[in-house]
Amino acid sequence: SEKWFYLPMIAIEGECGCILHRMENIYRMVENEEEPININAVVANLKFIYQKLVRQYEILQTTSRCNPDHFYHLIRPYLGGSKQKDSPGWYLEGIETFIEYGGGSAAQSSLIQAEDIFLGVTHPGDDFLRSMRDYMPLPHKQYLEHQETRPGFARMRQRLTEEEYEVVEGIRLECVQQIKNFRNYHYGIVRRYVIRFNDMTGTGGTNVML
């Protein structure tokens, strides 16, 4: 049962991580001001990304194979981290110091955050997601920071005709809907594996309602 808590996120990164290359294809076309944007190439790359987002959602659903009681009582105690309210953190004997860590969270995946940035999905005031970048490999964190500076769909709209961009925007919105489906299902997981036990603390140490 326990493996079905870990495996879905590993599978998502393994099977869907390739969409980063498709994002890069689109970024490069938008950034290249000397050449017209190839609308057919943009559409093909976006459709590929959409199909992988559908697959991402399908993989997430396999978490249902993890028993909620097993997860809550035997796995989850190790995921809370040491940043708890009214706690100085974990004390390291022999070093005589306290350390604070946020605990394990799927938000530490750079893939999910990259999808948000690329598609223009924002989370105003959500400091938790940004703080999770501190637990990523440095190149992953730096990639996300670089991504935030790059021209995206707003610039593409300026460079394409109205008819061309209408097609692009339609696929982008379909991708955003898949992201919404993914997060809605994830919240259902939180309800089944955490809230049902009258616990409102997320695996990363945050309030699950935030």
N, C-alpha and C positions, 0 to 999 in steps of 0.2 A: 504493500500500500504506500509506503513512504516514498518509493521512487517516483510515483506519479505526482508528487509535489515538485520534484526537481526536474524530471525529464521534459515536461512540456516547454519550459522556458529555454532549455538547452536545444530542444528540437526547433523551436521558433527561430533562434539565432542561427542554427545550422542550416535550416531550409530557406529561411526568408532573408537572411543577411545579404544575399546577392542583390537585393533591391537597391542597396547603396550604390552599386555600379550603375544602375539605371538612373538613379538620381543624379549621379555625376555626369552622365551623358546629357541630361537636360540642363544641368547647371552650366556645362561648358558651352552649349548652344546659346543660352541666354547671355552668357558673359562675352561671347565672341561678337562684338559689335561690327566687325568687318564683313561678316557673312550673314545672309538672311537666315532666319530660323527655319529649319526643315520641319514643317508641321506634321508630316507623316511620321518622322522619326520621334517627335515628341509624343504623338498619340500612341505609337507602338510601345514606347518605354513606359508610358503611364498605364497602359492596359496590362503590361507585365506586372507593374507594381500593384495594380488592383488585384490581380489574380493571387499574388503572394499574400496580400492583406486578407483575402478570403481564406487562404490556407492557414494563415496565422490564427485566425479566429477558430478554425476547425481544430487546430492543435490545442489551443487553450481549453477547449471543451473536454479533453482527455483528463483534465485534473479531477473529474468526477470519479475517477477510479481510486482516488485517495480517500480513505475513510475519515470523515470529519473528527470523530472521537480520537482516532489514532493521531491525526495531525495535531489537534489542539493540545492533547495531554503529553504526547511524546516527542513531537517535533518542534512545535511552536515555542516552548520555553527557551530554546536556543537561538531564536530569531529576534528577540526583543532588543538586543544590544544593551548598552550601558548608559544611554542617555535617558534615564528615567527621572520623572519629577521628584524633587526633594532627595536626589541621590547624587553623591559626588562621583559616581562611576564605579568601575571595577578597580579593586586594590591589588596591585602586583606585589606580592611578598618578596622580600629580598631587594627590590628596587625602591620600595617605599614611595610609590606614586600611584595616582589614580588615572585611569584612561577612560575616555568617552567615545563610544562608537554607536552609530545609529542602528546597527542590526541589519540583517539581510532583507533585501527588497528587490522586486523585479524592476523597480524604478532605477536600479543601478545598471540596467541594460542600456547601452548607448543606442542600440537599434531603435527602441521605442521612442526615445527622445528625438532621434534623427528624423523619424517619420513625422512627428509633430512639426518640427521646424520646417521640413520640406513642404508639407501640405498647408502650412500657415495656421496650424492649430495652436492656440495660446492658452495659458493657464494663469491669468493675472493674479498676482499676490501669492502664488504657490511657491514659497521658498523651499519647500521640501524637495521638489523635483530638482531644483538647481543644486541643493546641498548634496544630493545623491551623486552628483558628478565627481565629488571628492573621493568616491569609492571606485571610480572607473580607472582603467589604465590611462596614464597621462595622455597618450596619443588619441585615445577615444574622446577624452574631455576636450582636448584642443581641437579636434575635428568639429565637435558640436559648437564650440565658440566661433570657429571659422565659418561654419554653416550659417550662423546667425548674421554674418556680415555680407552674405552673398545675395545677388539679385535673384528673385524667385518669380512667382507667378504675376506679381504686380508689374514687374519690368516686362515680362513676356506679353502681358496684355497691351502694353504700349507699343510693342514691336510687331504684333500680329494684327491682321484685319479683324473686324468685329465678328465676322462669320467664323474665321479660324479659331479665335479665342473662345467662342461659344462652345465649340466641340471640346476644347481642352478643359474648360471650366466644368463641363458636364462630367467628364471622367474624374476630375479632381474632387468634385463633390461626392461622387460614388466612393472614392477612396476615403474621404473624410467620414462617410457613413459607416464604412467598415471599421475605422478607428473607434467610432462611437459604439458600434456593436461589441467590439473587443472590450472596451472599458465598462460597458453595461454588464457584460458577462462576468468580468472581473469583480465588479461590485457584488454580483450574485454569489461569487465564490467567497467573498469576505463575509457576507451574511451567513452563508452555510457553515463556514469553518471558524468564524470568530464571533460575530454578533450573537449567534444563537446560544453562545455560552455566557451571555451577558457581559461580554468583554468589548470595549470600544477602542482598544489599542491596536494599531496596525503592526505588521511584522517589522517595519522600519522604526517603530517606536512612536508613530504619530497617531492622532485621533482618526479612526477609520472613516469618519463622516466628513473630513476635510477634503 
